[in-house]
Amino acid sequence: MNKPKLWTKDFISVSLSNFFLFLTFYILLVTLPTYALDELHSSASVAGLMTTVFLLSAIISRPLAGQWLERTSNKKVLLTALIIFTAASLLYFIPKTVPGFLFIRLLHGIGFGMATTAVGTIVANIIPASRRGEGMGYFVMSTNMAMVLGPFVGLMAIQQWGANTLFILSVIVAAGSLLTGLSVKLSDSEQPNQAKAASAFSFKSLFEASAVPISIVGSFLAIVYSALLSFVSIYATEIHLASVSSLFFVVYAIILLLSRPFTGKWLDQYGANVISYPSILLFAVGMFILSQSNGAFMFLFSAGMIGLGWGTLFPTFQTIAIQDAEPRKRGLATATFLSIYDTGIALGSFVVGLLASNMDYSSLYFMCSFYILIGAVIFYFLHTKKSKSITQQQSKVQEI
């Protein structure tokens, strides 16, 4: 029997829109704190707010976007979000003060939070159910590729050509996300049933309860991932490997690219438990190797292990969040997962920063490798045990 088609025009368009969306995010993520320090003459703590304000506004806007997705056309939400995101990109040329920039970061974060929720919901709806693990894996890879390319492009732009060129580049890339989003054409079956979706608004309605357990697991492990994003380049300098630090996420992405055709299919065939536990172990082993690195080979080998481990876990957890929700609640489930996940990233950046000020990075990453193993225990109680209980109840019903 032929498999349902995965690589449709809509799937490719949504994945490209997501790529350009995150490319803009990463281009500005690594450069705006530097811009605030050098051009706006702010303090380091204020420069850090460039990222904090953006993430907080994204986290807050996602549940509202999820509620909106439940009530109206997915594409309408996507295009509204991308217009806000692109318009905010145009505003970076105007302010010359820190408060002005923080306001734009707030607006930009709102567009980003809404857009990431919308693309995640749309892609979950257009991927065939029998290939959801495989499809979500390929979709998330567009984010990973942006994570590798964005910092490189952003730093090169601001170092070689200055801030104006950086802002022009961010506008062009954001416009690319809007244009590819415009090309998405959804069928009636991929739109929400508004009659069913009409429910009373409440704080509880901003979150999808079925997505919360796996979101907590993702957030718990995201704290370690934030330690990589924030400090791996500093750690590389500390162990005299600054010359290869830029290759860390390149190797990470290459391993992701090579493994994705297999891991996504295995998720669909064998289920989340079979994929998640080995991936958690690989993530932990990768962090342990990173903590013991004394040469380029070990440093980059750890990147590959982490890419295979965490790079498989993230789309797996997002797939679980979507699959556990009713079809009309997928937008809310996506928003719930991403909001709780980003809370872990934001919290991790703060907590890990405090720990890093009191210990060397080698010790920090060594501790992280054991912390990850605790994540396996949390995954068991919040997902595996619950899924076993549901399976047993379904078996009893069938027997009756």
C-alpha atoms as a printed R data frame, in Angstrom:
    type eleno elety resid chain resno       x      y      z
1   ATOM     1    CA   MET     A     1   0.000  0.000  0.000
2   ATOM     2    CA   ASN     A     2   1.318  3.453 -0.964
3   ATOM     3    CA   LYS     A     3   2.194  5.856  1.834
4   ATOM     4    CA   PRO     A     4   0.227  9.137  1.955
5   ATOM     5    CA   LYS     A     5   2.262 11.982  0.453
6   ATOM     6    CA   LEU     A     6   4.345 14.042  2.881
7   ATOM     7    CA   TRP     A     7   6.264 16.490  0.681
8   ATOM     8    CA   THR     A     8   3.310 18.494 -0.582
9   ATOM     9    CA   LYS     A     9   3.493 22.126 -1.727
10  ATOM    10    CA   ASP     A    10   1.869 23.268  1.536
11  ATOM    11    CA   PHE     A    11   4.304 21.261  3.683
12  ATOM    12    CA   ILE     A    12   7.288 22.734  1.839
13  ATOM    13    CA   SER     A    13   5.842 26.281  2.011
14  ATOM    14    CA   VAL     A    14   5.119 26.076  5.754
15  ATOM    15    CA   SER     A    15   8.578 24.611  6.444
16  ATOM    16    CA   LEU     A    16  10.242 27.411  4.437
17  ATOM    17    CA   SER     A    17   8.152 30.025  6.243
18  ATOM    18    CA   ASN     A    18   9.266 28.526  9.564
19  ATOM    19    CA   PHE     A    19  12.905 28.524  8.385
20  ATOM    20    CA   PHE     A    20  12.849 32.234  7.477
21  ATOM    21    CA   LEU     A    21  10.979 33.035 10.700
22  ATOM    22    CA   PHE     A    22  13.638 31.408 12.883
23  ATOM    23    CA   LEU     A    23  16.472 32.666 10.682
24  ATOM    24    CA   THR     A    24  15.357 36.234 11.461
25  ATOM    25    CA   PHE     A    25  15.132 35.315 15.154
26  ATOM    26    CA   TYR     A    26  18.667 33.893 15.326
27  ATOM    27    CA   ILE     A    27  20.206 36.659 13.173
28  ATOM    28    CA   LEU     A    28  19.009 39.237 15.734
29  ATOM    29    CA   LEU     A    29  19.408 37.050 18.840
30  ATOM    30    CA   VAL     A    30  23.206 37.048 18.712
31  ATOM    31    CA   THR     A    31  23.686 40.604 17.408
32  ATOM    32    CA   LEU     A    32  21.257 42.913 19.239
33  ATOM    33    CA   PRO     A    33  22.931 42.562 22.670
34  ATOM    34    CA   THR     A    34  26.217 43.543 21.003
35  ATOM    35    CA   TYR     A    35  24.472 46.446 19.229
36  ATOM    36    CA   ALA     A    36  23.009 47.623 22.554
37  ATOM    37    CA   LEU     A    37  26.442 47.597 24.189
38  ATOM    38    CA   ASP     A    38  28.421 49.190 21.335
39  ATOM    39    CA   GLU     A    39  25.929 51.569 19.705
40  ATOM    40    CA   LEU     A    40  23.430 52.369 22.475
41  ATOM    41    CA   HIS     A    41  26.077 52.244 25.250
42  ATOM    42    CA   SER     A    42  23.860 50.187 27.551
43  ATOM    43    CA   SER     A    43  24.980 47.966 30.415
44  ATOM    44    CA   ALA     A    44  25.309 44.201 29.981
45  ATOM    45    CA   SER     A    45  22.181 43.572 32.058
46  ATOM    46    CA   VAL     A    46  20.118 45.946 29.895
47  ATOM    47    CA   ALA     A    47  21.561 44.374 26.738
48  ATOM    48    CA   GLY     A    48  20.305 41.021 27.991
49  ATOM    49    CA   LEU     A    49  16.783 42.441 28.094
50  ATOM    50    CA   MET     A    50  16.830 42.488 24.286
51  ATOM    51    CA   THR     A    51  16.368 38.717 24.416
52  ATOM    52    CA   THR     A    52  14.318 38.524 27.623
53  ATOM    53    CA   VAL     A    53  11.613 40.968 26.476
54  ATOM    54    CA   PHE     A    54  11.331 39.202 23.117
55  ATOM    55    CA   LEU     A    55  10.914 35.745 24.674
56  ATOM    56    CA   LEU     A    56   8.472 36.917 27.352
57  ATOM    57    CA   SER     A    57   6.184 38.564 24.796
58  ATOM    58    CA   ALA     A    58   6.371 35.411 22.636
59  ATOM    59    CA   ILE     A    59   5.489 33.192 25.612
60  ATOM    60    CA   ILE     A    60   2.526 35.395 26.591
61  ATOM    61    CA   SER     A    61   1.168 35.717 23.035
62  ATOM    62    CA   ARG     A    62   1.231 31.999 22.231
63  ATOM    63    CA   PRO     A    63  -1.747 30.890 24.385
64  ATOM    64    CA   LEU     A    64  -3.806 33.764 22.944
65  ATOM    65    CA   ALA     A    65  -2.807 32.696 19.422
66  ATOM    66    CA   GLY     A    66  -3.733 29.103 20.258
67  ATOM    67    CA   GLN     A    67  -7.177 30.246 21.414
68  ATOM    68    CA   TRP     A    68  -7.593 32.269 18.200
69  ATOM    69    CA   LEU     A    69  -6.544 29.292 16.053
70  ATOM    70    CA   GLU     A    70  -9.297 27.261 17.676
71  ATOM    71    CA   ARG     A    71 -11.894 29.836 16.617
72  ATOM    72    CA   THR     A    72 -10.865 30.994 13.137
73  ATOM    73    CA   SER     A    73  -8.903 30.167  9.969
74  ATOM    74    CA   ASN     A    74  -5.352 28.930 10.594
75  ATOM    75    CA   LYS     A    75  -4.050 30.867  7.611
76  ATOM    76    CA   LYS     A    76  -5.641 34.113  8.827
77  ATOM    77    CA   VAL     A    77  -3.758 33.805 12.120
78  ATOM    78    CA   LEU     A    78  -0.524 32.931 10.299
79  ATOM    79    CA   LEU     A    79  -0.678 35.889  7.924
80  ATOM    80    CA   THR     A    80  -1.634 38.339 10.687
81  ATOM    81    CA   ALA     A    81   1.322 37.111 12.770
82  ATOM    82    CA   LEU     A    82   3.764 37.300  9.858
83  ATOM    83    CA   ILE     A    83   2.627 40.815  8.964
84  ATOM    84    CA   ILE     A    84   3.250 41.927 12.582
85  ATOM    85    CA   PHE     A    85   6.625 40.139 12.551
86  ATOM    86    CA   THR     A    86   7.729 41.695  9.239
87  ATOM    87    CA   ALA     A    87   6.446 45.162 10.167
88  ATOM    88    CA   ALA     A    88   8.365 45.023 13.463
89  ATOM    89    CA   SER     A    89  11.520 44.135 11.491
90  ATOM    90    CA   LEU     A    90  11.125 47.383  9.540
91  ATOM    91    CA   LEU     A    91  11.046 49.437 12.746
92  ATOM    92    CA   TYR     A    92  14.589 48.629 13.908
93  ATOM    93    CA   PHE     A    93  15.964 51.529 11.829
94  ATOM    94    CA   ILE     A    94  14.028 54.136 13.841
95  ATOM    95    CA   PRO     A    95  14.877 54.143 17.587
96  ATOM    96    CA   LYS     A    96  18.172 55.405 18.954
97  ATOM    97    CA   THR     A    97  17.463 54.613 22.607
98  ATOM    98    CA   VAL     A    98  17.187 51.399 24.633
99  ATOM    99    CA   PRO     A    99  13.490 51.882 25.585
100 ATOM   100    CA   GLY     A   100  12.625 52.321 21.897
101 ATOM   101    CA   PHE     A   101  14.400 49.096 20.997
102 ATOM   102    CA   LEU     A   102  12.766 47.215 23.854
103 ATOM   103    CA   PHE     A   103   9.329 48.298 22.603
104 ATOM   104    CA   ILE     A   104  10.138 46.934 19.135
105 ATOM   105    CA   ARG     A   105  11.448 43.699 20.657
106 ATOM   106    CA   LEU     A   106   8.130 43.412 22.526
107 ATOM   107    CA   LEU     A   107   6.167 43.846 19.281
108 ATOM   108    CA   HIS     A   108   8.508 41.514 17.386
109 ATOM   109    CA   GLY     A   109   8.105 38.854 20.064
110 ATOM   110    CA   ILE     A   110   4.310 39.008 19.797
111 ATOM   111    CA   GLY     A   111   4.500 38.361 16.049
112 ATOM   112    CA   PHE     A   112   7.040 35.590 16.570
113 ATOM   113    CA   GLY     A   113   4.985 33.831 19.264
114 ATOM   114    CA   MET     A   114   1.816 33.949 17.181
115 ATOM   115    CA   ALA     A   115   3.585 32.850 13.991
116 ATOM   116    CA   THR     A   116   5.417 29.891 15.529
117 ATOM   117    CA   THR     A   117   2.142 28.688 17.044
118 ATOM   118    CA   ALA     A   118   0.346 29.023 13.700
119 ATOM   119    CA   VAL     A   119   2.978 27.247 11.587
120 ATOM   120    CA   GLY     A   120   3.227 24.434 14.141
121 ATOM   121    CA   THR     A   121  -0.536 23.961 14.036
122 ATOM   122    CA   ILE     A   122  -0.804 24.125 10.241
123 ATOM   123    CA   VAL     A   123   2.002 21.628  9.688
124 ATOM   124    CA   ALA     A   124   0.441 19.215 12.201
125 ATOM   125    CA   ASN     A   125  -2.823 19.384 10.250
126 ATOM   126    CA   ILE     A   126  -1.326 18.829  6.789
127 ATOM   127    CA   ILE     A   127   1.013 15.960  7.732
128 ATOM   128    CA   PRO     A   128  -0.686 12.563  7.253
129 ATOM   129    CA   ALA     A   129  -1.419 11.003 10.658
130 ATOM   130    CA   SER     A   130   0.530  7.837  9.788
131 ATOM   131    CA   ARG     A   131   3.667  9.914  9.055
132 ATOM   132    CA   ARG     A   132   3.344 12.571 11.784
133 ATOM   133    CA   GLY     A   133   6.570 11.653 13.582
134 ATOM   134    CA   GLU     A   134   8.548 11.656 10.348
135 ATOM   135    CA   GLY     A   135   6.939 14.874  9.115
136 ATOM   136    CA   MET     A   136   7.394 16.787 12.377
137 ATOM   137    CA   GLY     A   137  11.023 15.695 12.403
138 ATOM   138    CA   TYR     A   138  11.649 17.202  8.967
139 ATOM   139    CA   PHE     A   139   9.674 20.330  9.887
140 ATOM   140    CA   VAL     A   140  11.673 20.934 13.080
141 ATOM   141    CA   MET     A   141  14.855 20.514 11.051
142 ATOM   142    CA   SER     A   142  14.030 23.844  9.362
143 ATOM   143    CA   THR     A   143  14.389 25.431 12.815
144 ATOM   144    CA   ASN     A   144  17.691 23.638 13.406
145 ATOM   145    CA   MET     A   145  19.107 24.827 10.083
146 ATOM   146    CA   ALA     A   146  18.141 28.406 10.943
147 ATOM   147    CA   MET     A   147  19.853 27.998 14.322
148 ATOM   148    CA   VAL     A   148  23.106 27.085 12.569
149 ATOM   149    CA   LEU     A   149  22.955 29.666  9.773
150 ATOM   150    CA   GLY     A   150  21.434 32.622 11.669
151 ATOM   151    CA   PRO     A   151  24.252 33.428 14.135
152 ATOM   152    CA   PHE     A   152  26.872 33.069 11.381
153 ATOM   153    CA   VAL     A   153  25.029 35.389  8.972
154 ATOM   154    CA   GLY     A   154  24.102 37.893 11.686
155 ATOM   155    CA   LEU     A   155  27.589 38.236 13.125
156 ATOM   156    CA   MET     A   156  29.149 38.501  9.667
157 ATOM   157    CA   ALA     A   157  26.671 41.239  8.685
158 ATOM   158    CA   ILE     A   158  27.179 43.436 11.754
159 ATOM   159    CA   GLN     A   159  30.974 42.909 11.873
160 ATOM   160    CA   GLN     A   160  31.629 43.410  8.158
161 ATOM   161    CA   TRP     A   161  28.947 45.895  7.070
162 ATOM   162    CA   GLY     A   162  27.384 47.412 10.187
163 ATOM   163    CA   ALA     A   163  24.005 47.612 11.885
164 ATOM   164    CA   ASN     A   164  22.038 49.077  8.951
165 ATOM   165    CA   THR     A   165  22.979 46.125  6.756
166 ATOM   166    CA   LEU     A   166  22.004 43.773  9.595
167 ATOM   167    CA   PHE     A   167  18.551 45.362  9.837
168 ATOM   168    CA   ILE     A   168  18.080 45.327  6.045
169 ATOM   169    CA   LEU     A   169  18.968 41.636  6.050
170 ATOM   170    CA   SER     A   170  16.470 40.888  8.834
171 ATOM   171    CA   VAL     A   171  13.706 42.658  6.876
172 ATOM   172    CA   ILE     A   172  14.478 40.638  3.725
173 ATOM   173    CA   VAL     A   173  14.467 37.339  5.617
174 ATOM   174    CA   ALA     A   174  11.257 38.223  7.516
175 ATOM   175    CA   ALA     A   175   9.619 39.139  4.202
176 ATOM   176    CA   GLY     A   176  10.668 35.704  2.919
177 ATOM   177    CA   SER     A   177   8.687 34.144  5.767
178 ATOM   178    CA   LEU     A   178   5.625 36.242  4.856
179 ATOM   179    CA   LEU     A   179   5.838 35.434  1.127
180 ATOM   180    CA   THR     A   180   6.175 31.680  1.691
181 ATOM   181    CA   GLY     A   181   3.332 31.867  4.227
182 ATOM   182    CA   LEU     A   182   1.128 33.545  1.600
183 ATOM   183    CA   SER     A   183   1.645 30.584 -0.741
184 ATOM   184    CA   VAL     A   184   0.075 28.118  1.738
185 ATOM   185    CA   LYS     A   185  -3.356 26.938  0.557
186 ATOM   186    CA   LEU     A   186  -5.353 24.955  3.119
187 ATOM   187    CA   SER     A   187  -8.281 22.704  2.282
188 ATOM   188    CA   ASP     A   188 -11.562 22.911  4.201
189 ATOM   189    CA   SER     A   189 -10.608 19.819  6.221
190 ATOM   190    CA   GLU     A   190  -7.585 21.675  7.549
191 ATOM   191    CA   GLN     A   191  -9.639 24.578  8.940
192 ATOM   192    CA   PRO     A   192 -11.174 24.499 12.430
193 ATOM   193    CA   ASN     A   193 -14.802 23.655 12.955
194 ATOM   194    CA   GLN     A   194 -15.860 27.041 14.268
195 ATOM   195    CA   ALA     A   195 -19.183 25.750 15.532
196 ATOM   196    CA   LYS     A   196 -17.423 23.293 17.794
197 ATOM   197    CA   ALA     A   197 -14.673 25.757 18.625
198 ATOM   198    CA   ALA     A   198 -17.050 28.353 20.003
199 ATOM   199    CA   SER     A   199 -16.522 28.046 23.755
200 ATOM   200    CA   ALA     A   200 -16.449 30.492 26.620
201 ATOM   201    CA   PHE     A   201 -13.139 32.301 27.079
202 ATOM   202    CA   SER     A   202 -11.322 31.659 30.358
203 ATOM   203    CA   PHE     A   203  -7.756 31.495 31.657
204 ATOM   204    CA   LYS     A   204  -7.997 27.705 31.593
205 ATOM   205    CA   SER     A   205  -8.975 27.816 27.917
206 ATOM   206    CA   LEU     A   206  -5.595 29.375 27.063
207 ATOM   207    CA   PHE     A   207  -3.853 26.019 27.667
208 ATOM   208    CA   GLU     A   208  -4.442 22.482 26.437
209 ATOM   209    CA   ALA     A   209  -4.330 20.175 29.476
210 ATOM   210    CA   SER     A   210  -3.332 17.073 27.504
211 ATOM   211    CA   ALA     A   211  -0.154 18.817 26.275
212 ATOM   212    CA   VAL     A   212   1.032 19.990 29.694
213 ATOM   213    CA   PRO     A   213   2.770 16.764 30.938
214 ATOM   214    CA   ILE     A   214   5.041 16.300 27.901
215 ATOM   215    CA   SER     A   215   5.613 20.074 27.791
216 ATOM   216    CA   ILE     A   216   6.965 19.923 31.347
217 ATOM   217    CA   VAL     A   217   9.402 17.176 30.301
218 ATOM   218    CA   GLY     A   218  10.521 19.275 27.336
219 ATOM   219    CA   SER     A   219  10.939 22.365 29.502
220 ATOM   220    CA   PHE     A   220  12.941 20.406 32.092
221 ATOM   221    CA   LEU     A   221  15.443 19.253 29.451
222 ATOM   222    CA   ALA     A   222  15.405 22.625 27.651
223 ATOM   223    CA   ILE     A   223  17.220 24.076 30.665
224 ATOM   224    CA   VAL     A   224  20.271 22.045 29.607
225 ATOM   225    CA   TYR     A   225  19.849 23.075 25.983
226 ATOM   226    CA   SER     A   226  19.871 26.731 27.064
227 ATOM   227    CA   ALA     A   227  23.255 26.075 28.713
228 ATOM   228    CA   LEU     A   228  24.548 25.031 25.294
229 ATOM   229    CA   LEU     A   229  23.076 28.002 23.434
230 ATOM   230    CA   SER     A   230  24.384 30.503 25.964
231 ATOM   231    CA   PHE     A   231  27.796 29.186 26.952
232 ATOM   232    CA   VAL     A   232  29.232 26.561 24.594
233 ATOM   233    CA   SER     A   233  31.287 29.135 22.657
234 ATOM   234    CA   ILE     A   234  32.656 30.562 25.933
235 ATOM   235    CA   TYR     A   235  33.456 27.035 27.113
236 ATOM   236    CA   ALA     A   236  35.293 26.353 23.842
237 ATOM   237    CA   THR     A   237  37.475 29.410 24.469
238 ATOM   238    CA   GLU     A   238  38.096 28.262 28.050
239 ATOM   239    CA   ILE     A   239  39.436 24.878 26.833
240 ATOM   240    CA   HIS     A   240  41.433 26.508 23.990
241 ATOM   241    CA   LEU     A   241  39.134 25.361 21.180
242 ATOM   242    CA   ALA     A   242  37.840 28.758 20.047
243 ATOM   243    CA   SER     A   243  38.942 27.979 16.478
244 ATOM   244    CA   VAL     A   244  36.388 25.157 16.173
245 ATOM   245    CA   SER     A   245  33.593 26.586 18.357
246 ATOM   246    CA   SER     A   246  31.688 27.843 15.306
247 ATOM   247    CA   LEU     A   247  31.547 24.253 14.003
248 ATOM   248    CA   PHE     A   248  29.693 22.907 17.049
249 ATOM   249    CA   PHE     A   249  26.181 23.603 15.761
250 ATOM   250    CA   VAL     A   250  27.242 22.815 12.191
251 ATOM   251    CA   VAL     A   251  28.100 19.252 13.254
252 ATOM   252    CA   TYR     A   252  24.910 19.215 15.343
253 ATOM   253    CA   ALA     A   253  22.870 20.081 12.232
254 ATOM   254    CA   ILE     A   254  24.677 17.619  9.941
255 ATOM   255    CA   ILE     A   255  23.955 14.715 12.294
256 ATOM   256    CA   LEU     A   256  20.334 15.864 12.497
257 ATOM   257    CA   LEU     A   257  20.130 15.925  8.704
258 ATOM   258    CA   LEU     A   258  21.581 12.416  8.384
259 ATOM   259    CA   SER     A   259  19.474 10.886 11.166
260 ATOM   260    CA   ARG     A   260  16.117 12.510 10.432
261 ATOM   261    CA   PRO     A   261  14.962 10.041  7.707
262 ATOM   262    CA   PHE     A   262  15.282  7.206 10.240
263 ATOM   263    CA   THR     A   263  14.253  8.661 13.607
264 ATOM   264    CA   GLY     A   264  10.967 10.123 12.383
265 ATOM   265    CA   LYS     A   265   9.931  6.857 10.736
266 ATOM   266    CA   TRP     A   266  10.871  4.884 13.872
267 ATOM   267    CA   LEU     A   267   8.663  7.196 15.937
268 ATOM   268    CA   ASP     A   268   5.698  6.419 13.659
269 ATOM   269    CA   GLN     A   269   6.419  2.677 13.618
270 ATOM   270    CA   TYR     A   270   7.427  1.947 17.212
271 ATOM   271    CA   GLY     A   271   6.055  4.820 19.292
272 ATOM   272    CA   ALA     A   272   7.496  7.594 21.439
273 ATOM   273    CA   ASN     A   273   8.867  5.417 24.264
274 ATOM   274    CA   VAL     A   274  11.146  3.410 21.971
275 ATOM   275    CA   ILE     A   275  12.630  6.627 20.587
276 ATOM   276    CA   SER     A   276  12.697  8.843 23.690
277 ATOM   277    CA   TYR     A   277  14.679  6.776 26.204
278 ATOM   278    CA   PRO     A   278  17.680  6.098 23.891
279 ATOM   279    CA   SER     A   279  17.596  9.769 22.827
280 ATOM   280    CA   ILE     A   280  17.702 10.944 26.459
281 ATOM   281    CA   LEU     A   281  20.688  8.634 27.036
282 ATOM   282    CA   LEU     A   282  22.476  9.950 23.921
283 ATOM   283    CA   PHE     A   283  21.838 13.527 25.077
284 ATOM   284    CA   ALA     A   284  23.315 12.732 28.509
285 ATOM   285    CA   VAL     A   285  26.345 10.935 27.028
286 ATOM   286    CA   GLY     A   286  26.919 13.827 24.643
287 ATOM   287    CA   MET     A   287  26.944 16.319 27.522
288 ATOM   288    CA   PHE     A   288  29.305 14.096 29.501
289 ATOM   289    CA   ILE     A   289  31.738 13.895 26.558
290 ATOM   290    CA   LEU     A   290  31.479 17.676 26.149
291 ATOM   291    CA   SER     A   291  32.374 18.160 29.816
292 ATOM   292    CA   GLN     A   292  35.496 15.999 29.378
293 ATOM   293    CA   SER     A   293  36.592 17.445 26.019
294 ATOM   294    CA   ASN     A   294  40.274 18.212 25.705
295 ATOM   295    CA   GLY     A   295  40.546 18.331 21.927
296 ATOM   296    CA   ALA     A   296  38.622 19.205 18.763
297 ATOM   297    CA   PHE     A   297  37.551 15.611 18.058
298 ATOM   298    CA   MET     A   298  35.846 15.067 21.440
299 ATOM   299    CA   PHE     A   299  34.294 18.544 21.318
300 ATOM   300    CA   LEU     A   300  32.739 17.998 17.887
301 ATOM   301    CA   PHE     A   301  31.874 14.338 18.599
302 ATOM   302    CA   SER     A   302  29.828 15.539 21.572
303 ATOM   303    CA   ALA     A   303  27.995 17.926 19.226
304 ATOM   304    CA   GLY     A   304  26.992 14.963 17.065
305 ATOM   305    CA   MET     A   305  25.781 12.958 20.063
306 ATOM   306    CA   ILE     A   306  23.787 15.909 21.398
307 ATOM   307    CA   GLY     A   307  22.345 16.536 17.935
308 ATOM   308    CA   LEU     A   308  21.209 12.909 17.725
309 ATOM   309    CA   GLY     A   309  19.826 12.980 21.285
310 ATOM   310    CA   TRP     A   310  18.217 16.374 21.847
311 ATOM   311    CA   GLY     A   311  17.624 16.875 18.122
312 ATOM   312    CA   THR     A   312  15.405 13.776 18.174
313 ATOM   313    CA   LEU     A   313  13.712 14.534 21.511
314 ATOM   314    CA   PHE     A   314  12.371 17.978 20.644
315 ATOM   315    CA   PRO     A   315  10.244 16.966 17.603
316 ATOM   316    CA   THR     A   316   9.236 13.768 19.414
317 ATOM   317    CA   PHE     A   317   7.866 15.722 22.382
318 ATOM   318    CA   GLN     A   318   6.097 18.207 20.103
319 ATOM   319    CA   THR     A   319   4.531 15.308 18.181
320 ATOM   320    CA   ILE     A   320   3.306 13.755 21.458
321 ATOM   321    CA   ALA     A   321   1.751 17.093 22.488
322 ATOM   322    CA   ILE     A   322  -0.135 17.299 19.195
323 ATOM   323    CA   GLN     A   323  -1.195 13.645 19.070
324 ATOM   324    CA   ASP     A   324  -2.603 13.684 22.614
325 ATOM   325    CA   ALA     A   325  -4.911 16.607 21.781
326 ATOM   326    CA   GLU     A   326  -8.202 16.587 19.900
327 ATOM   327    CA   PRO     A   327  -7.806 17.709 16.236
328 ATOM   328    CA   ARG     A   328  -9.506 21.070 16.900
329 ATOM   329    CA   LYS     A   329  -7.190 21.617 19.913
330 ATOM   330    CA   ARG     A   330  -3.924 21.187 17.998
331 ATOM   331    CA   GLY     A   331  -3.330 24.939 17.845
332 ATOM   332    CA   LEU     A   332  -3.769 25.223 21.593
333 ATOM   333    CA   ALA     A   333  -1.577 22.144 22.153
334 ATOM   334    CA   THR     A   334   1.187 23.654 19.998
335 ATOM   335    CA   ALA     A   335   0.945 26.950 21.888
336 ATOM   336    CA   THR     A   336   1.010 25.157 25.240
337 ATOM   337    CA   PHE     A   337   4.067 23.096 24.319
338 ATOM   338    CA   LEU     A   338   6.089 25.994 22.893
339 ATOM   339    CA   SER     A   339   5.199 28.378 25.743
340 ATOM   340    CA   ILE     A   340   6.217 25.936 28.476
341 ATOM   341    CA   TYR     A   341   9.307 24.911 26.478
342 ATOM   342    CA   ASP     A   342  10.434 28.537 26.042
343 ATOM   343    CA   THR     A   343   9.862 29.121 29.753
344 ATOM   344    CA   GLY     A   344  12.449 26.393 30.332
345 ATOM   345    CA   ILE     A   345  14.868 28.115 27.945
346 ATOM   346    CA   ALA     A   346  14.371 31.490 29.647
347 ATOM   347    CA   LEU     A   347  14.641 30.009 33.161
348 ATOM   348    CA   GLY     A   348  17.651 27.937 32.141
349 ATOM   349    CA   SER     A   349  19.547 30.962 30.810
350 ATOM   350    CA   PHE     A   350  19.113 32.663 34.193
351 ATOM   351    CA   VAL     A   351  19.791 29.645 36.451
352 ATOM   352    CA   VAL     A   352  22.702 28.322 34.404
353 ATOM   353    CA   GLY     A   353  24.182 31.819 34.332
354 ATOM   354    CA   LEU     A   354  24.134 31.887 38.148
355 ATOM   355    CA   LEU     A   355  25.758 28.436 38.332
356 ATOM   356    CA   ALA     A   356  28.378 29.371 35.750
357 ATOM   357    CA   SER     A   357  29.489 32.293 37.895
358 ATOM   358    CA   ASN     A   358  30.385 29.853 40.699
359 ATOM   359    CA   MET     A   359  31.960 26.953 38.795
360 ATOM   360    CA   ASP     A   360  33.861 26.228 35.597
361 ATOM   361    CA   TYR     A   361  31.928 25.195 32.482
362 ATOM   362    CA   SER     A   362  33.387 21.702 32.459
363 ATOM   363    CA   SER     A   363  31.863 21.019 35.880
364 ATOM   364    CA   LEU     A   364  28.603 22.643 34.808
365 ATOM   365    CA   TYR     A   365  28.225 20.395 31.754
366 ATOM   366    CA   PHE     A   366  29.271 17.357 33.817
367 ATOM   367    CA   MET     A   367  26.387 18.087 36.210
368 ATOM   368    CA   CYS     A   368  24.051 18.586 33.255
369 ATOM   369    CA   SER     A   369  24.750 15.059 31.984
370 ATOM   370    CA   PHE     A   370  23.302 13.575 35.201
371 ATOM   371    CA   TYR     A   371  20.487 16.126 35.314
372 ATOM   372    CA   ILE     A   372  19.350 14.851 31.883
373 ATOM   373    CA   LEU     A   373  19.011 11.312 33.264
374 ATOM   374    CA   ILE     A   374  16.516 12.643 35.812
375 ATOM   375    CA   GLY     A   375  14.539 13.717 32.758
376 ATOM   376    CA   ALA     A   376  14.093 10.032 31.856
377 ATOM   377    CA   VAL     A   377  12.407  9.454 35.239
378 ATOM   378    CA   ILE     A   378  10.131 12.461 34.736
379 ATOM   379    CA   PHE     A   379   9.283 11.243 31.220
380 ATOM   380    CA   TYR     A   380   8.318  7.854 32.648
381 ATOM   381    CA   PHE     A   381   5.891  9.274 35.215
382 ATOM   382    CA   LEU     A   382   4.419 12.033 33.036
383 ATOM   383    CA   HIS     A   383   4.106 10.081 29.785
384 ATOM   384    CA   THR     A   384   5.040  6.383 29.743
385 ATOM   385    CA   LYS     A   385   3.098  5.418 32.863
386 ATOM   386    CA   LYS     A   386   0.081  7.460 31.764
387 ATOM   387    CA   SER     A   387   0.111  6.015 28.232
388 ATOM   388    CA   LYS     A   388   0.325  2.472 29.655
389 ATOM   389    CA   SER     A   389  -2.684  3.175 31.871
390 ATOM   390    CA   ILE     A   390  -4.700  4.476 28.904
391 ATOM   391    CA   THR     A   391  -3.723  1.443 26.792
392 ATOM   392    CA   GLN     A   392  -4.799 -0.942 29.567
393 ATOM   393    CA   GLN     A   393  -8.150  0.841 29.948
394 ATOM   394    CA   GLN     A   394  -8.736  0.647 26.207
395 ATOM   395    CA   SER     A   395  -7.932 -3.084 26.237
396 ATOM   396    CA   LYS     A   396 -10.451 -3.681 29.061
397 ATOM   397    CA   VAL     A   397 -13.129 -1.773 27.118
398 ATOM   398    CA   GLN     A   398 -12.456 -3.867 24.011
399 ATOM   399    CA   GLU     A   399 -12.683 -7.084 26.036
400 ATOM   400    CA   ILE     A   400 -16.069 -6.021 27.416
